[in-house]
């Protein structure tokens, strides 16, 4: 489990692509001392496993299915990635409950700079729109954010990015047309499942 509070902005140093998988090598100098083999690391919101460690880098294997349903397939060498280690239960739990199980890919409509914050507009897949509510939690590329506005006519969702978020994550680099990983609030999915099963009794 994660919280959506990014711990480091890492960088891709190598990508090895195979027929059914890829291996990402990621530089994480600030976090590397806390990463052990087998640890879960959220990379742009996708929960992956550290498979090797060398110097200030670690590797993670990415299966073809993960590449197909997330924006990780668009990563290139030198690209910045949001990194978070699994949450510890003995510290304050900021952000919100994030599983690292990406529900789909949204498309960036625009990012508009403001005096004190930036406005990020995205279009979400129709199947996920029902899980998103005003002032609710949403996770974009691993970043826990609060939903600001929703336009149901075109599935457009607006969030606002404070300077701290812009400085510590890769969201500041997004531009129109970019794909971004989205994980909706897991509680909404549990409620839907409970209601659906209850109706069948």
C-alpha positions as CSV (number, residue, x, y, z in Angstrom):
1,X,0.0,0.0,0.0
2,X,1.1,3.6,-0.8
3,X,-0.1,7.0,0.1
4,X,0.5,9.0,-3.1
5,X,3.1,11.2,-1.5
6,X,6.1,11.2,-3.8
7,X,9.4,10.6,-2.1
8,X,11.8,11.2,-5.0
9,X,11.8,12.2,-8.6
10,X,13.9,9.4,-10.1
11,X,15.2,9.0,-13.7
12,X,15.2,6.1,-16.2
13,X,18.8,5.2,-17.0
14,X,18.2,2.1,-19.2
15,X,15.3,0.2,-20.7
16,X,15.7,-3.4,-22.0
17,X,12.7,-4.6,-24.0
18,X,11.9,-8.2,-24.5
19,X,9.0,-10.0,-26.3
20,X,6.8,-10.2,-23.2
21,X,8.4,-7.8,-20.7
22,X,10.8,-4.9,-20.1
23,X,13.4,-4.2,-17.5
24,X,13.7,-0.6,-16.3
25,X,16.8,0.7,-14.6
26,X,16.0,3.7,-12.4
27,X,18.4,6.1,-10.6
28,X,17.1,6.9,-7.1
29,X,20.0,8.3,-5.1
30,X,17.8,9.6,-2.3
31,X,15.9,6.4,-1.8
32,X,18.3,3.7,-2.8
33,X,19.5,3.1,0.8
34,X,16.0,2.2,1.8
35,X,15.3,-0.2,-1.1
36,X,16.0,-3.9,-0.7
37,X,15.6,-6.7,-3.2
38,X,11.9,-7.7,-3.4
39,X,10.6,-4.4,-2.1
40,X,7.6,-2.8,-3.7
41,X,8.2,0.6,-5.3
42,X,5.5,2.7,-7.0
43,X,6.8,4.0,-10.3
44,X,4.5,6.6,-11.7
45,X,1.8,5.0,-9.6
46,X,2.5,1.4,-10.7
47,X,3.5,-1.0,-8.0
48,X,6.6,-2.9,-9.2
49,X,9.2,-5.0,-7.5
50,X,12.9,-4.1,-7.1
51,X,14.8,-7.0,-8.8
52,X,18.4,-5.8,-8.5
53,X,20.3,-2.9,-6.9
54,X,23.6,-1.4,-8.0
55,X,25.1,1.9,-6.8
56,X,22.2,4.4,-6.8
57,X,20.1,2.5,-9.3
58,X,17.6,-0.4,-9.1
59,X,15.9,-2.5,-11.7
60,X,12.2,-3.5,-12.0
61,X,10.6,-6.0,-14.4
62,X,7.5,-4.8,-16.2
63,X,5.2,-7.4,-17.8
64,X,3.6,-6.9,-21.2
65,X,0.2,-6.6,-19.6
66,X,1.4,-3.7,-17.4
67,X,2.9,-2.0,-20.4
68,X,-0.4,-2.4,-22.3
69,X,-2.7,-0.8,-19.6
70,X,-0.4,1.9,-18.2
71,X,1.6,4.8,-19.5
72,X,4.9,3.1,-18.6
73,X,5.2,2.0,-22.3
74,X,5.9,5.7,-23.1
75,X,8.9,6.1,-20.8
76,X,12.2,6.8,-22.4
77,X,15.8,6.9,-21.1
78,X,16.4,10.1,-19.2
79,X,12.7,10.5,-18.3
80,X,11.7,11.5,-14.8
81,X,9.5,9.1,-12.8
82,X,7.6,9.6,-9.5
83,X,8.9,7.2,-6.9
84,X,7.3,6.1,-3.6
85,X,8.2,3.2,-1.3
86,X,5.5,1.2,0.5
87,X,3.8,3.0,3.4
88,X,5.0,2.4,7.0
89,X,2.2,2.0,9.5
90,X,4.3,3.7,12.3
91,X,4.3,7.1,10.6
92,X,1.6,9.7,9.7
93,X,-0.4,8.5,6.7
94,X,-0.7,11.5,4.5
95,X,-2.3,11.5,1.0
96,X,-4.8,8.6,0.7
97,X,-4.9,4.9,0.4
98,X,-3.2,4.0,-2.9
99,X,-2.7,0.4,-4.0
100,X,-0.4,0.9,-7.0
101,X,-2.9,-1.0,-9.2
102,X,-3.5,1.4,-12.0
103,X,-7.2,1.4,-13.2
104,X,-6.5,3.0,-16.6
105,X,-4.9,5.7,-18.5
106,X,-6.2,9.3,-18.7
107,X,-5.2,11.9,-21.3
108,X,-3.9,15.3,-20.4
109,X,-6.0,18.1,-21.9
110,X,-4.0,21.0,-20.6
111,X,-1.8,22.3,-17.8
112,X,-2.4,26.0,-17.2
113,X,0.1,27.9,-14.9
114,X,-1.4,30.2,-12.3
115,X,-0.1,32.7,-9.8
116,X,0.1,30.3,-7.0
117,X,-0.7,26.9,-8.5
118,X,-1.2,25.2,-11.9
119,X,-4.5,23.8,-13.2
120,X,-4.3,20.3,-14.7
121,X,-7.2,19.1,-16.9
122,X,-7.5,15.5,-17.9
123,X,-10.0,13.3,-19.7
124,X,-10.7,10.0,-18.0
125,X,-12.0,6.8,-19.5
126,X,-15.8,6.6,-19.4
127,X,-15.7,3.4,-17.3
128,X,-13.8,5.2,-14.5
129,X,-15.7,8.5,-14.4
130,X,-18.4,7.1,-12.1
131,X,-15.8,6.5,-9.3
132,X,-14.6,10.2,-9.3
133,X,-16.4,12.8,-7.1
134,X,-15.8,16.4,-6.3
135,X,-13.4,16.9,-3.4
136,X,-12.6,13.2,-3.5
137,X,-9.2,11.6,-3.9
138,X,-7.6,10.6,-7.1
139,X,-4.1,9.3,-7.9
140,X,-2.3,10.5,-11.1
141,X,1.0,9.0,-12.0
142,X,1.3,8.0,-8.3
143,X,0.5,11.5,-6.9
144,X,-2.4,11.8,-4.4
145,X,-4.6,14.7,-5.5
146,X,-8.0,16.2,-4.6
147,X,-10.5,16.4,-7.4
148,X,-11.4,20.1,-8.0
149,X,-14.0,20.0,-10.8
150,X,-15.8,17.4,-12.9
151,X,-17.4,17.9,-16.3
152,X,-19.6,14.8,-16.8
153,X,-20.4,15.8,-20.4
154,X,-16.9,15.0,-21.6
155,X,-15.4,13.2,-18.6
156,X,-13.0,16.0,-17.9
157,X,-11.5,16.2,-14.5
158,X,-9.6,19.2,-13.1
159,X,-7.1,19.2,-10.3
160,X,-4.9,21.9,-9.0
161,X,-1.1,21.5,-8.4
162,X,0.5,23.5,-5.7
163,X,4.2,24.6,-6.0
164,X,5.4,21.7,-3.8
165,X,3.7,19.1,-6.1
166,X,5.1,20.8,-9.2
167,X,8.6,20.8,-7.8
168,X,8.7,17.3,-6.4
169,X,6.9,15.3,-9.2
170,X,6.9,15.0,-12.9
171,X,3.4,16.5,-13.3
172,X,5.0,19.8,-14.2
173,X,6.3,18.3,-17.4
174,X,3.0,17.1,-18.7
175,X,1.5,18.6,-21.9
176,X,-1.6,18.2,-23.9
177,X,-2.0,14.7,-25.3
178,X,0.3,13.0,-22.8
179,X,-1.0,9.8,-21.1
180,X,-1.1,9.6,-17.4
181,X,-1.8,6.7,-15.1
182,X,-4.9,7.0,-13.0
183,X,-6.0,5.0,-9.9
184,X,-9.4,5.9,-8.5
185,X,-10.4,5.6,-4.9
186,X,-10.5,1.9,-4.0
187,X,-13.4,2.5,-1.5
188,X,-15.7,3.5,-4.3
189,X,-15.0,0.2,-6.1
190,X,-15.6,-1.8,-2.9
191,X,-19.0,-0.1,-2.4
192,X,-20.0,-0.8,-6.0
193,X,-19.1,-4.5,-5.6
194,X,-21.0,-4.8,-2.3
195,X,-24.1,-3.2,-3.8
196,X,-24.0,-5.3,-6.9
197,X,-23.6,-8.6,-4.9
198,X,-26.4,-7.5,-2.5
199,X,-28.8,-6.9,-5.3
200,X,-28.4,-10.5,-6.5
201,X,-29.6,-12.0,-3.2
